[in-house]
Amino acid sequence: MKPSLRGAGQVIGTIQLTLVLSIVVPLLVISGLAIYLGFGAVERALNDRLQEDLELVARATSGPLSRAMQERDELVISDSLKSIFRIGRVSGVSVFDKGGARIASLGLADTDVGNSASAEQVINSGELGGAFRWVDGQSVFSHFTPLVASDGRIQGLLQITRKRSDFHELLASSRLWGASIWSALAVTIILVVVLGHYGAVGRHVSRLLRTMEELAPGHWRFGAEPSGPRELRQIYGGVRDMGERMARAEEEIKQRVAKERQLAERLEYQEKIAMIGRVAGGVAHELGAPLNVIQGRANILARHELTDEQRRQLDDIGYQVGRMTTIIQQLLDCFRHVPDSRRPVSLNAVLKDVLERAGEDEKCRGKRLLSKGLEVDAKIKAEPVRLELACLNVVRNACQAANSEVVLSMLCSSNEWEVRVDDDGPGIVEEKREAVFEPFYSTRPAGEGTGLGLAVVSSVLKEHGGRIEIGANEKGGCRMSLFWPVETAT
């Protein structure tokens, strides 16, 4: 099911159905009960009215009929009965003597009322009376009126009958109309409630449900404008605020996960460096003593009379011993980790010292060293010796690659300080730029480099939470950029 259809179905199945069951149905039941009771009252009123009509007719004709019975004038009796029968809704009319025997009749009438309790009560009391009874297989209402002689004695009875159906035809028709009106009213009310609810509330609730279904990780914010009644607009606002809080919480979780991942990676790196550092320290200690012995013996031999060939061989021994000593020192520099000695340092001051030391270095002799942007005070948190070592290694590496010029620049980039070193050499091809940071990898011929200089730089930057990038500058040479986090005041 589509979200919109499901949302509409949920609304119809909840709010609208609740309105119908809790409000409309009780109203309809109450109105139906009121109509039912009303028609019961109308029925009783109609019965009373029809009985009163028969009573009026009986009173109007009882006088002539009493005189006719006293004078035994059958013609007057017959004419009187005919005049009564011609009145609408009269089913029968009869005249009985005091003993209950029928004297004359028209239409539906009893042959004998001697066994009728209501007839006997009228004769005994002299008052009008009547009751529903069966006559010739039909339910009728019989109205009895005493026929009183001139001397006051009761000489007979006048019976006027109407069928029960005559009493209820109008009422049945009224009930049919009432039921039809009530049904139409019920349908109208239900439609008004359902459609009115949808127009005023339901469609806004459906829109809100569709909007809420779109909320998901990464999509907590929504720009739907609030609509509908004030309460729904408040719900919109609450959902929007909740989405904002969820988005912020999700962002915080992502940042924490990323930070924890960085910390885990740094911890793993530091553990690796510590292990390699212990190995390198052990190797340096074990090799240091033999190398010192070799160097000492070479120095002793150098004081003796030697041929030129022997002197050349001895110089080679001294050169290789010095090279091995340099490799051991760079190994120690590469894998040394001193996080506890970090403190606020002026990066620009360190770079000025680096330029002075590089100017005295053999690798930078004959190269022009330039600087840019070192006048700005740049504060970072670092271990000064390691910081200077990393920057000096990059400058030395640039001097070895440069043809004539090396430029050292300092720039501020967002929350980082960039130390940029440009040379005018051949540059480094893109596919080799990642490999130059691996220990013992070198782009120079064998014997001209140890391949540990940039590895030392990468190690120092990782210790300080920085990064290093290699690219090309405008002159086609190599551009080495070291990014150091800005020190924030605490």
Residue, then its C-alpha position, 0 to 999 in steps of 0.5 A: m500500500k502506498p504511504s498516502l493510502r495507508g495514511a488515509g486508511q489509518v485516519i478513516g479507521t481511527i479518528q473519523l470512525t471514533l467520531v461516528l461511533s462516539i458522537v453520530v451514533p449516539l445522536l442517531v439512537i437518541s433521535g430515533l428513540a425520540i421519534y419512536l416515542g413521539f409516534g407512540a404519543v401521536e398514535r395515542a392521540l389519533n386513537d383518542r381523536l377517532q374515538e372522540d369522533l365516533e362519540l360525537v356522531a353517536r351523541a348527534t344521532s342518539g336522540p332521534l334514534s331514541r324517539a324512533m325506537q320509542e315510537r317504533d318508527e323503523l323508517v326513521i331508524s333506517d334513515s338515521l343508520k344510513s346517515i351515520f354510515r355515510i360518515g367517512r371511516v365508519s365500518g358499521v352501525s347497529v341498533f340493539d334492544k335492551g336485551g342485546a338483540r339486534i333491531a337494525s344494522l348496516g355494514l360490519a356489526d354484531t348480531d348480538v351483544g348480550n355477551s359483550a362486557s362493554a355493552e353490559q357496562v353501558i346499559n348498567s351505567g348509562e355512560l358511553g363506552g367502547a373497546f377493540r373486539w373481533v367482529d366477523g373475523q376483523s379487529v374493530f373498535s366498537h363504540f356503544t351509546p345508550l338510547v334513553a327514552s323520554d322517561g329516562r330509562i335505557q331502551g337500547l344501544l347504538q353501536i358504531t364500529r371502525k376497523r382497527s386498520d382505519f386507526h393505523e393507516l395514517l400512523a403507519s404512513s407517518r411512521l414510514w415518512g418518519a423512518s425515511i426522514w430519519s434514515a436520510l438525516a442519518v446518512t446526511i449527518i454521517l457524510v457531513v461528519v466524515l467529509g467535514h472532518y476530512g476537509a477540516v482535519g483529516r487531510h491535514v493529518s494525512r499530510l502530517l503522516r506522509t511527512m512523518e513517514e519520510l523522516a529517516p536517518g539522514h532525512w530528519r529535517f522537513g520543510a512542510e509548512p504547518s496547516g490545519p487547526r491550531e492543535l495540528r499546527q502545534i503538532y507540526g511544530g513539535v514534529r519539526d523540533m523533534g526532527e531538528r533534535m534528531a538531526r543534531a543528535e545524528e550529527e553528533i553521533k557521526q562526529r563522535v564515531a569519526k572522532e573515536r575512529q580517529l582516536a582508535e587509528r591514532l592509538e593503533y598507530q602509536e602502538k605500532i610506532a612504539m613497538i617499532g621504536r623499541v625494535a629500532g632502539g634495540v637495533a641502534h644500541e646493538l649496532g652502535a657499539p660495533l660501528n664505534v669500534i669500526q670507526g675507531r679502528a679506521n681512525i687508528l689506521a689513518r694515522h699510519e703510513l698507507t698507500d693511496e689505494q689503502r687510503r681510498q679503501l679506508d675513506d670508503i669504510g669511514y663513509q659507509v660507517g657514517r651512512m649507517t649511523t645516519i640511517i640509525q639516527q633517522l630510524l630513531d627519529c622516524f619512530r620516536h613518539v613524545p606526545d607529553s612534551r607538546r606545548p604552544v609553539s610559534l610556528n613562524a619562529v621555528l620556520k625561521d630557525v629551519l631556514e638558518r639551519a638549512g642554509e648551513d646544510e650541505k644539501c642546500r648549498g648553491k640553492r636560493l632559499l626564499s620565505k613568504g608569510l613568516e611575519v605572521d604569529a602562528k601558534i600551534k601545539a607541538e613538540p618543538v624538536r619534532l616540529e623542527l625536524a619535520c620541517l627541516n627534512v622537507v626543506r632538505n628534500a626540496c633542496q636535493a630536488a631543486n635546480s636553483e630555488v626553494v621557497l618556504s611559505m606559511l599560510c592560514s587555511s580555515n583552522e589549519w596553518e599550512v607550511r608550503v615548500d616549493d622547488d623548481g625541480p622536476g617534481i614527483v609524478e602523481e602515481k608515486r606521491e603516496a609511496v614517497f612516505e613509505p619507509f626506505y622508499s626513495t626516488r633517488p639513485a641507490g646510495e644517495g638517499t635513505g628513504l626515511g626523510l619523508a617517513v619521518v615527516s609523515s610520522v611527526l604530522k600524524e603525532h600532531g593530528g596534521r596531514i601532508e599533501i604533495g602536488a605540483n607548483e606553477k613552475g612544474g616543480c614539487r609542492m609539499s604542504l604540511f598542515w598543522p592544527v591551529e592552537t585554540a585558546t583554552 
